[in-house]
Amino acid sequence: MKDHEHYPLIPIERGEGVWLYDFDGNRYIDAISSWWVNLFGHANPTINAALSEQAGRLEHVIFAGFSHEPAIQLAERLVAITPEGLERVFFGDSGSSAIEIALKMSFHYWKNSGKSGKTEFVNLANSYHGETFGALAVGDVPLFKQTYEPLLMKCRTVASPDCFFREEGESWESHSRQQFEHMRTELEQHHETICAVVVEPLIQCAGNMRMYHPVYLTKLRELCTQLEVHLIADEIAVGFGRTGTMFGCEQAGVSPDFLCVAKGLTGGYLPLSAVLTSDQVYQAFYDDYSTLRAFLHSHSFTGNPLACAVANATLELFESENTIENNRMLAQVMSESFSHLNDHRQVAEVRQTGMMLAAEMVVDKKTRQPYPWQERRGLKVYLHGLKNECLLRPLGNVVYLVPPYVITPDQIEHLAKIATAGIELATK
């Protein structure tokens, strides 16, 4: 917080497409989609129109005993585009709340099903799922979690399938298969007390953009089904086209018991999240009032019509703009533009899944020894970017790109040049 004495906050006057404009006439390519939420650019005309139209009709109404058209349309759209078997939608207001909802719903399902001994959750090392207490508890990034550890429920943490630590010459698939054995052991030994496993499909985003092979998810789905453990897929950051498919789970051919979405759901306009689950889960709560089996979780702005309207407009853009296919072209440009960093003396690797790319700076390329976090090498890249029309906000020593889908190949190449120059400065 004291940093702002040396690096003042930058007031932004307006946004347009990939650009952010400050009050001094400077502009910046939003290379991180304003924390991974913006999909189709700032001040998108289609989404603007949907927001304006909805504001003139209905801004909000209680979502208990009442409903409205944008929420119904959005629920139907989400069911149509998500993996098979996800037929029920529960709205929240943020990614963290979506995780809280899924955790509570999983535990409550088992309780209603006569298995009240299921009270534990399994997470992956280096995972991140949000910063409310339940979400923090199932995360494993010390920066966010360590201070509050005494207040949090305990989880069973299993080694990550993170392919950064694979042996030289080993494939992503081989390493992810090998790492799965840690999960197998944990679930086989403790499945009777475990409600669910919580994972970020394919990419541990806040955990330094570490990535793994889809086979891990395939095997996890099989084992969870076999041992009666729920699978919660946190697609808050990786959903809606970021990984090259609409949802990361698709690349493993699996359907989770709970799918959590947020961030890009509204194209970066308004807070809204959703948890999708099966009709089987829904039926476990469907009973007479006197049984008190209902699932209770709410907030004042549940299913907000404005947020639902812009979410609908965002999903319509996927159809009209042929987004997923176009993203594959942009991802290839990203790959080619950053490939030279594979040979950089202080870059351990350049890794990429779809529209998410990361380059990790290290002291020693061979041993992958990290720079001490106190040196704040990434901050030097950030500051260099600001001087060259780029908003790059590294995660520690990891420089990454998660750009809006309206970015052009030329803009990607510009980002690559500035990121490279920033890495040169940061690793001197």
SULCOR-V69154 format. One record per backbone hydrogen bond with DSSP energy under -1.0 kcal/mol. CO is the residue of the C=O (numbers start at 1). NH is the residue of the N-H. Records with the same first field share a line. If there is no record, write none. Layout:
BEGIN
CO=NH  NH
END
This chain:
BEGIN
1=4
2=5
3=6  7
11=23
14=21
16=19
17=42
18=30
19=16
20=28
21=13  14
22=25
26=22
28=20
29=31  391
30=33
31=402
32=36
33=37  38
39=405
42=17
44=48
45=49
46=50
47=51
48=52
49=53
50=54
51=55
52=56
54=57  58
68=72
69=73
70=74
71=75
72=76
73=77
74=78
75=79
76=80
77=81
78=82
83=86
85=87
88=277
90=275
92=273
94=98
95=99
96=100
97=101
98=102
99=103
100=104
101=105
102=106
103=107
104=108
105=109
106=110
107=111
108=112
109=113
110=115
111=114
115=118
117=119
120=195
121=156
122=198
123=158
124=127
127=140
132=136
133=137
134=138
136=139
141=144  145
142=146
146=149
148=151
149=152
156=123
158=125
163=166
167=170
171=175
172=176
173=177
174=178
175=179
176=180
178=181
179=182
180=184
181=185
182=186
183=187
184=188
185=189
186=190
187=191
190=193
193=119  120
195=230
196=122
197=232
199=234
201=203
202=212
203=205
204=210
205=209
210=204
211=163
213=216
214=218
215=219
216=220
217=221
218=222
219=223
220=224
221=225
222=226
223=227
224=229
230=197
231=257  258
232=199
233=235  260
235=239
241=244
242=355
246=240  241
247=250
248=251
249=252  254
258=233
259=276
260=235
261=274
262=265
263=266
264=267
266=269
273=92
274=261
275=90
276=259
277=87  88
278=282
279=283
282=285
285=287
288=291
289=292
299=302
301=304
304=308
305=309
306=310
307=311
308=312
309=313
310=314
311=315
312=316
313=317
314=318
315=319
316=320
317=321
318=323
322=326
323=327
324=328
325=329
326=330
327=331
328=332
329=333
330=334
331=335
332=336
333=337
334=338
338=341
339=342
340=343
341=344
344=347
346=362
349=360
351=358
353=356
356=353
357=401
358=351
359=399
360=348
364=368
369=363  364
372=375
373=376
377=381
378=382
379=383
380=384
381=385
382=386
383=387
385=388  390
389=29
395=398
397=361
398=395
399=359
401=357
404=407
408=412
409=413
410=414
411=415
412=416
413=417
414=418
415=419
416=420
417=421
418=422
419=423
420=424
421=425
422=426
423=427
END
